[in-house]
Amino acid sequence: MKHQFEQLDSSWKEVLKAEFKADYYLHLIEFLESEVENQQTIYPEPSKIYAAFQAIPFEKVKVVLIGQDPYHGPGQANGLCFSVKDGIRKPPSLVNIFKELQSDLGIPIPQSGNLESWAKQGVLMLNATLTVRANEAGSHQNKGWELLTDAVIKKLSNNREGLVFLLWGNYAQKKGACIDERKHLVLKAAHPSPLARTGFKGCKHFSLTNAYMTKQGKVAIDWGKGLLPDNNLLSLS
């Protein structure tokens, strides 16, 4: 557990080197090691804890999507917020994300809920807390992860320009309060969970993101890329 950050792209190691030496991070690692020693199952698996940072160098990030906790069910979490491993049933929030994608851009509902193809195109899918105890939602909150991910958001806001931040729900919007909206596009909507109040459906954040990037001369995100293998689609009806 201790050395998993070595798997990060070298750019993130440089950007976050002070965080990895900070007392809060060292205490966080001690907590995670104690969880393992006490035979607690932790998600995602160790090799996927920093998956969001493994996929994209700091300077290649285009879009930042902020989540809260990893999924805590068996086999779900793959280190990217809202994403699940191939072959895993799509959680309700992800179903609603795909419905909005279909409504906004006409992309058919995919079978897989694995969003790794978004990450490879520059979408940083960042949970506020990067680990969770199996079947115990929120069990690793306030252990230090939030300080690390706050630092990530601040570094991106301060040292990059022209990013898109997708803040879905009150939690993400509070966490993104430090973002400099003079330098970046900040898009806010209700959380895609069916339990949230209305306000996510019809937000059109996917097309708004691409319009902003196109205006800057950047390559837009192909939101359907890698999600529709062999045209094997599922209908929500």
C-alpha positions in Angstrom: 0.0 0.0 0.0 2.8 2.4 1.0 4.4 2.7 -2.4 1.5 2.7 -4.7 2.1 6.4 -5.6 5.2 5.2 -7.5 2.8 4.2 -10.2 1.8 7.8 -10.9 2.9 9.5 -14.0 6.1 11.4 -13.3 4.4 14.8 -13.8 2.1 14.1 -10.8 5.0 12.9 -8.7 6.6 16.3 -9.2 3.4 18.3 -8.7 2.4 16.5 -5.5 5.8 15.7 -4.1 5.2 18.0 -1.1 1.9 16.3 -0.3 3.5 12.8 -0.3 5.9 14.1 2.4 3.3 15.9 4.5 2.3 14.6 7.9 -1.4 14.0 6.9 -0.3 11.8 4.0 2.0 9.7 6.2 -0.8 9.3 8.7 -3.1 8.3 5.9 -0.7 5.6 4.8 -0.5 4.3 8.4 -4.3 4.1 8.5 -4.5 2.2 5.3 -1.8 -0.2 6.5 -3.7 -0.8 9.7 -6.8 -1.6 7.7 -4.8 -4.3 5.8 -3.3 -5.6 9.0 -6.8 -5.9 10.4 -7.8 -7.9 7.4 -10.3 -5.3 6.1 -11.1 -5.4 2.4 -10.4 -2.1 0.7 -11.6 -0.9 -2.7 -10.3 -0.3 -5.2 -7.5 -2.8 -5.3 -4.1 -1.2 -4.5 -3.0 -1.1 -8.1 -6.1 1.0 -9.0 -6.0 3.5 -6.1 -4.2 6.1 -8.2 -5.7 5.1 -11.6 -7.0 8.6 -12.3 -3.5 9.9 -12.2 -1.9 6.9 -14.0 -4.0 7.6 -17.1 -3.2 11.3 -17.7 -0.1 13.4 -17.1 -0.7 16.7 -15.3 -0.2 18.8 -18.4 -2.6 16.7 -20.5 -5.7 17.1 -18.3 -8.6 18.7 -20.1 -11.6 18.0 -18.0 -11.9 17.4 -14.2 -14.9 15.4 -13.0 -15.2 15.3 -9.2 -16.8 12.5 -7.3 -17.0 11.6 -3.6 -16.2 8.0 -2.6 -15.3 4.9 -4.6 -18.0 2.3 -5.0 -17.9 -0.1 -2.0 -19.4 -3.3 -3.6 -17.3 -6.2 -4.8 -15.6 -5.7 -8.1 -17.1 -2.3 -8.8 -14.4 0.4 -8.2 -11.6 0.9 -10.8 -10.1 4.1 -9.4 -12.1 6.5 -11.6 -15.2 8.3 -10.2 -18.5 7.0 -11.4 -16.8 4.3 -13.5 -17.0 0.5 -12.9 -15.1 -2.4 -14.2 -16.2 -4.2 -17.3 -18.9 -6.7 -16.7 -20.3 -5.0 -13.6 -23.9 -3.7 -13.5 -24.0 0.0 -14.0 -24.9 1.9 -10.8 -28.0 4.2 -10.9 -25.9 7.4 -11.1 -23.9 6.1 -14.1 -27.2 5.0 -15.8 -28.3 8.6 -15.5 -25.0 9.9 -16.8 -25.4 7.7 -19.9 -29.0 8.9 -20.3 -27.8 12.5 -20.4 -25.0 11.6 -22.8 -27.6 10.1 -25.1 -30.0 13.0 -24.8 -27.2 15.6 -25.2 -25.1 14.0 -28.0 -27.2 11.1 -29.3 -24.7 8.5 -28.1 -26.4 5.2 -27.5 -26.4 3.7 -24.0 -23.3 1.5 -23.7 -23.2 -1.9 -22.2 -20.0 -1.3 -20.2 -19.7 1.3 -17.4 -15.9 1.4 -17.7 -14.9 5.0 -18.4 -11.2 4.4 -18.9 -11.5 5.6 -22.5 -12.5 9.1 -21.1 -9.5 9.1 -18.8 -7.2 8.3 -21.8 -8.5 11.4 -23.6 -7.8 13.8 -20.7 -10.7 13.5 -18.3 -9.5 13.3 -14.7 -12.2 11.4 -12.8 -11.3 12.3 -9.3 -12.9 10.9 -6.2 -12.5 13.1 -3.1 -11.6 9.9 -1.2 -9.6 7.4 -3.1 -10.3 4.3 -0.9 -13.2 2.8 1.0 -13.8 -0.3 3.2 -15.8 -3.0 1.6 -19.6 -2.5 2.1 -19.1 0.6 4.3 -19.8 3.8 2.4 -17.8 6.8 3.6 -15.6 4.6 5.9 -12.3 6.3 4.7 -13.5 9.9 4.8 -11.6 12.4 6.9 -8.5 10.3 7.0 -6.4 12.5 4.8 -7.5 11.8 1.2 -9.6 15.0 1.0 -6.5 17.1 1.7 -4.6 15.4 -1.1 -7.4 15.8 -3.6 -8.0 19.4 -2.6 -4.3 19.9 -3.4 -4.8 18.3 -6.8 -7.7 20.7 -7.6 -5.8 23.7 -6.5 -2.7 22.8 -8.5 -4.8 22.3 -11.6 -6.7 25.6 -11.1 -3.6 27.6 -10.3 -1.1 26.1 -12.8 -3.3 25.3 -15.8 -5.7 27.4 -18.0 -8.8 26.6 -19.9 -9.9 23.4 -18.1 -13.5 22.3 -17.7 -14.5 21.3 -14.2 -17.7 19.2 -13.9 -19.2 19.7 -10.4 -22.3 17.4 -10.0 -24.0 17.8 -6.6 -23.4 19.9 -3.5 -20.4 18.0 -2.3 -18.5 18.5 -5.6 -19.5 22.1 -5.8 -18.2 22.8 -2.3 -15.0 21.0 -3.0 -14.6 23.0 -6.2 -15.0 26.3 -4.5 -11.3 27.1 -4.9 -11.4 26.9 -8.7 -10.5 30.1 -10.5 -13.5 30.6 -12.7 -11.7 33.4 -14.6 -9.3 30.8 -16.0 -11.5 27.8 -16.3 -15.1 26.8 -17.3 -16.9 25.5 -14.2 -20.2 23.6 -15.0 -22.5 22.8 -12.1 -25.5 20.6 -11.9 -27.4 18.3 -9.4 -25.8 15.0 -8.7 -26.8 12.3 -11.2 -28.1 10.0 -8.5 -31.8 9.2 -8.7 -32.0 10.3 -5.1 -30.9 13.9 -5.9 -33.3 16.6 -6.7 -33.9 17.4 -10.4 -31.2 19.4 -12.1 -28.9 16.9 -13.8 -31.2 15.8 -16.6 -30.9 18.3 -19.5 -27.7 20.0 -18.1 -25.9 19.3 -21.5 -22.5 19.3 -19.8 -21.0 17.0 -22.5 -21.8 19.3 -25.4 -20.9 22.4 -23.4 -17.5 20.9 -22.5 -16.8 20.1 -26.2 -17.9 23.6 -27.4 -15.6 25.2 -24.9 -12.6 23.1 -25.9 -13.3 23.5 -29.6 -13.4 27.3 -29.1 -9.9 27.1 -27.6 -8.6 25.0 -30.5 -8.4 21.8 -28.5 -9.4 18.3 -29.6 -12.9 17.7 -28.0 -13.6 14.6 -26.0 -15.1 11.7 -27.9 -17.5 10.7 -25.2 -18.6 7.5 -27.0 -15.1 6.3 -27.8 -14.4 2.9 -26.3 -17.8 2.5 -24.7 -19.5 0.7 -27.5 -17.5 -2.4 -28.3 -18.9 -4.4 -31.3 -22.0 -2.2 -31.2 -23.3 -4.4 -28.4 -25.6 -1.9 -26.8 -28.2 -2.1 -24.0 -31.5 -0.4 -24.1 -32.8 1.3 -20.9 -36.4 0.7 -21.9 
